[in-house]
Amino acid sequence: MVTEVGDVFVFGDLDHAGDASTTAATAIVLHPSGDGYWIIESSGRVHAFGKAKHLGQVETDWLKAGEQVTTMAANPTGTGYWIVTNTGRVAPFGTAQHFGDLSAFALNGAVIDAAATPTGNGYYLVGSDGGLFSFGDATFRGSVPQVLPGVTLNSPVVGLTPDPDGSGYWFVAGDGGVFGFDAPFRGSIPGVLPPGSSLAAPINGMVPYGDGYLLVAGDGGVFVFSNKPFLGSLGDVELNAQVVSVGAI
């Protein structure tokens, strides 16, 4: 996982390949091999470590007024990636191709996460309102506004993860609520917390993990809903900055 200031913490068999010197990290993306990772800043700057190669980045003059980079997604070979902004603009680098974006649309919620399809020939974008947008060979399976029209979520959507077979996807909201679309529900934070209790810090990251997903909170707390084991967290560690993203294999 990575904090806003670029500190990286690893658990299990992953190696620590370096920290990023920044004050504005927004996401960490693992190289598909697990031997390295990229860290992206809100300015568009990319930090590459291990087998993850620096393939390019957007410059600050490319960003429009009020626009910032929120996430990035790598293709399955690790030879390309897409950088995504809050307005839904997508910039491809390396072997990644541009399959479209949301630059021509007025959005109800900022785009906050992205994920590539298993082939690398498409990607999903998700907005904070739970709106889902599919490009290339990514298949639309539904969205929060579609199934809950006119309903305001208790907490904004903060993450998107395709299911293992690539046929569907999950969203997670800041309160740990999970929404599945053609993907099996594996559990959620509201379903396991005692009545009347709440998270010490909001959820702000979600990644695929085994047959389900792994969630991370801003204080480094990790929550596993999967057939794979829990490997540790930072929930009892005093951090210099909040955790903003997590990666897993």
C-alpha positions as CSV (number, residue, x, y, z in Angstrom):
1,M,0.0,0.0,0.0
2,V,1.1,3.6,-0.5
3,T,0.5,6.8,1.5
4,E,-0.1,10.2,0.2
5,V,3.6,11.1,0.7
6,G,4.8,8.1,-1.3
7,D,5.8,5.7,1.5
8,V,5.2,2.1,0.5
9,F,4.5,-0.8,2.9
10,V,4.5,-4.4,1.8
11,F,3.1,-7.6,3.2
12,G,3.5,-11.3,2.3
13,D,5.9,-12.2,-0.5
14,L,6.0,-8.8,-2.2
15,D,9.3,-6.9,-2.2
16,H,9.8,-3.3,-1.3
17,A,11.3,-1.7,-4.4
18,G,11.3,1.9,-3.3
19,D,9.3,4.9,-2.0
20,A,8.2,7.9,-4.1
21,S,9.3,11.4,-3.1
22,T,5.9,13.2,-3.3
23,T,3.2,14.9,-1.4
24,A,0.4,14.0,-3.7
25,A,0.3,10.2,-4.5
26,T,-3.1,9.0,-5.6
27,A,-2.6,5.4,-6.6
28,I,-0.2,2.4,-6.6
29,V,-0.5,-0.2,-9.4
30,L,1.4,-3.4,-9.2
31,H,3.3,-4.8,-12.2
32,P,1.5,-7.9,-13.4
33,S,4.5,-10.0,-12.4
34,G,4.4,-8.7,-8.8
35,D,8.0,-7.6,-9.1
36,G,7.5,-3.8,-9.1
37,Y,4.9,-1.1,-9.1
38,W,4.0,2.3,-10.4
39,I,2.9,5.2,-8.2
40,I,1.0,8.1,-9.8
41,E,0.6,11.6,-8.5
42,S,-2.3,14.0,-8.9
43,S,-0.1,16.1,-11.1
44,G,0.4,13.2,-13.5
45,R,3.9,12.4,-12.5
46,V,4.8,8.6,-12.6
47,H,7.3,6.9,-10.3
48,A,8.3,3.4,-11.5
49,F,10.0,0.7,-9.4
50,G,11.3,-2.8,-10.1
51,K,10.1,-4.4,-13.3
52,A,7.6,-1.6,-13.7
53,K,9.1,0.7,-16.4
54,H,8.5,4.4,-16.8
55,L,6.6,4.6,-20.1
56,G,5.6,8.3,-20.0
57,Q,3.4,10.6,-18.0
58,V,1.1,13.6,-18.5
59,E,2.5,17.0,-17.8
60,T,0.8,19.7,-15.7
61,D,0.1,21.8,-18.8
62,W,-1.9,19.0,-20.3
63,L,-4.3,19.1,-17.3
64,K,-7.2,21.6,-17.6
65,A,-8.3,24.0,-14.8
66,G,-9.6,22.0,-11.9
67,E,-8.5,18.7,-13.4
68,Q,-6.2,16.2,-11.6
69,V,-5.1,12.7,-12.1
70,T,-6.9,10.3,-9.8
71,T,-5.7,6.8,-10.9
72,M,-3.9,4.7,-13.4
73,A,-4.3,1.1,-14.7
74,A,-1.8,-1.2,-16.3
75,N,-2.4,-3.6,-19.2
76,P,-1.9,-7.4,-18.5
77,T,1.6,-7.5,-19.9
78,G,2.9,-4.5,-17.9
79,T,4.1,-2.9,-21.1
80,G,1.5,-0.1,-21.1
81,Y,-0.7,1.8,-18.8
82,W,-3.5,4.4,-18.8
83,I,-3.5,7.6,-16.7
84,V,-7.0,8.8,-15.8
85,T,-8.2,12.1,-14.5
86,N,-11.2,13.1,-12.4
87,T,-13.0,14.4,-15.5
88,G,-12.6,11.0,-17.2
89,R,-9.9,11.9,-19.6
90,V,-7.6,8.9,-20.5
91,A,-4.0,9.1,-21.6
92,P,-2.4,5.8,-22.8
93,F,1.3,5.1,-22.7
94,G,3.5,2.3,-23.9
95,T,1.5,-0.4,-25.7
96,A,-1.7,0.7,-24.1
97,Q,-4.3,1.9,-26.6
98,H,-6.9,4.6,-26.3
99,F,-10.4,3.2,-26.5
100,G,-12.3,6.3,-25.6
101,D,-12.9,8.5,-22.6
102,L,-15.4,10.9,-21.0
103,S,-13.9,14.2,-21.9
104,A,-17.0,15.2,-23.9
105,F,-19.4,14.5,-21.1
106,A,-20.7,16.3,-18.0
107,L,-20.4,13.8,-15.1
108,N,-22.5,13.5,-12.0
109,G,-19.4,12.3,-10.0
110,A,-15.7,12.6,-10.5
111,V,-14.0,9.5,-12.0
112,I,-12.0,8.0,-9.2
113,D,-10.8,4.5,-10.4
114,A,-10.1,2.5,-13.5
115,A,-9.4,-1.1,-14.4
116,A,-8.2,-2.9,-17.5
117,T,-9.9,-5.9,-19.0
118,P,-8.1,-9.3,-19.0
119,T,-7.1,-8.8,-22.6
120,G,-5.9,-5.3,-22.2
121,N,-8.2,-4.3,-25.1
122,G,-10.5,-2.2,-22.9
123,Y,-11.0,-0.6,-19.6
124,Y,-13.6,0.4,-17.1
125,L,-14.0,3.9,-15.4
126,V,-16.1,4.5,-12.3
127,G,-17.4,7.7,-10.9
128,S,-17.9,8.6,-7.2
129,D,-21.7,8.3,-7.8
130,G,-21.2,4.7,-8.9
131,G,-21.6,5.4,-12.6
132,L,-19.7,2.8,-14.7
133,F,-18.3,3.5,-18.1
134,S,-16.9,0.7,-20.3
135,F,-14.6,1.1,-23.3
136,G,-13.1,-1.4,-25.8
137,D,-14.0,-5.0,-24.9
138,A,-15.1,-4.0,-21.4
139,T,-18.7,-5.1,-21.0
140,F,-21.2,-2.9,-19.1
141,R,-22.9,-5.0,-16.4
142,G,-24.7,-2.3,-14.6
143,S,-24.1,0.7,-12.3
144,V,-25.4,2.2,-9.1
145,P,-27.5,5.0,-10.7
146,Q,-29.0,2.3,-13.0
147,V,-30.2,0.0,-10.1
148,L,-30.8,2.7,-7.5
149,P,-32.1,5.6,-9.6
150,G,-32.4,8.9,-7.6
151,V,-30.8,7.4,-4.5
152,T,-27.9,9.2,-2.9
153,L,-25.3,6.9,-1.5
154,N,-24.4,7.1,2.2
155,S,-20.8,7.3,1.1
156,P,-19.3,7.9,-2.3
157,V,-17.8,5.1,-4.4
158,V,-14.0,5.0,-4.1
159,G,-12.9,1.8,-5.9
160,L,-13.6,-0.6,-8.8
161,T,-12.4,-4.2,-9.2
162,P,-13.2,-6.6,-12.0
163,D,-14.1,-10.2,-10.8
164,P,-11.6,-13.0,-11.5
165,D,-13.2,-14.2,-14.7
166,G,-13.5,-10.7,-16.1
167,S,-17.3,-11.0,-16.6
168,G,-18.3,-8.5,-13.9
169,Y,-17.1,-6.1,-11.3
170,W,-17.4,-4.8,-7.8
171,F,-17.5,-1.3,-6.4
172,V,-16.7,-0.2,-2.9
173,A,-17.9,2.9,-1.1
174,G,-16.1,4.9,1.5
175,D,-18.1,3.2,4.3
176,G,-17.1,-0.2,3.0
177,G,-20.3,-1.0,1.3
178,V,-19.8,-3.3,-1.7
179,F,-21.9,-3.4,-4.9
180,G,-21.5,-6.4,-7.2
181,F,-22.5,-6.5,-10.9
182,D,-22.4,-10.0,-12.4
183,A,-19.9,-10.7,-9.7
184,P,-20.5,-12.8,-6.5
185,F,-20.9,-10.8,-3.3
186,R,-18.1,-11.8,-0.9
187,G,-19.0,-9.5,2.0
188,S,-18.8,-5.9,3.1
189,I,-17.7,-3.8,6.1
190,P,-21.3,-2.9,7.2
191,G,-22.0,-6.6,7.2
192,V,-19.2,-7.5,9.7
193,L,-19.0,-4.4,12.0
194,P,-21.0,-4.6,15.2
195,P,-24.2,-2.6,15.2
196,G,-23.6,1.1,15.9
197,S,-19.9,1.0,15.1
198,S,-18.0,2.5,12.2
199,L,-14.6,2.5,10.6
200,A,-11.8,4.5,12.2
201,A,-11.0,5.8,8.7
202,P,-12.9,5.6,5.4
203,I,-12.2,2.9,2.8
204,N,-10.3,4.4,-0.2
205,G,-8.9,1.5,-2.1
206,M,-10.1,-1.9,-3.5
207,V,-8.2,-4.5,-5.5
208,P,-8.8,-8.1,-6.7
209,Y,-7.6,-10.7,-4.3
210,G,-8.2,-14.4,-4.9
211,D,-11.8,-15.1,-5.5
212,G,-12.8,-11.8,-4.1
213,Y,-11.4,-8.4,-3.1
214,L,-9.2,-6.6,-0.6
215,L,-10.1,-3.2,0.9
216,V,-7.8,-0.6,2.5
217,A,-8.7,2.3,4.7
218,G,-7.0,5.6,5.1
219,D,-5.4,4.5,8.4
220,G,-3.9,1.4,6.7
221,G,-6.5,-1.0,8.0
222,V,-7.0,-3.9,5.6
223,F,-10.1,-6.0,5.1
224,V,-10.1,-9.3,3.2
225,F,-13.2,-10.8,1.6
226,S,-11.6,-13.7,-0.3
227,N,-10.3,-17.2,-0.2
228,K,-6.8,-15.8,0.2
229,P,-5.4,-15.1,3.7
230,F,-5.1,-11.8,5.6
231,L,-1.3,-10.8,5.5
232,G,-1.3,-7.8,7.8
233,S,-2.2,-4.1,8.0
234,L,-1.1,-0.8,9.3
235,G,-4.2,-0.2,11.4
236,D,-2.1,0.0,14.6
237,V,0.8,2.0,13.1
238,E,1.2,5.7,13.4
239,L,1.6,7.0,9.9
240,N,3.0,10.3,8.5
241,A,0.2,10.5,6.0
242,Q,-3.0,8.6,5.1
243,V,-2.9,5.5,2.9
244,V,-4.4,6.3,-0.5
245,S,-4.2,3.1,-2.4
246,V,-3.4,-0.6,-2.3
247,G,-2.2,-3.3,-4.7
248,A,-2.3,-7.1,-4.3
249,I,-1.5,-10.3,-6.2
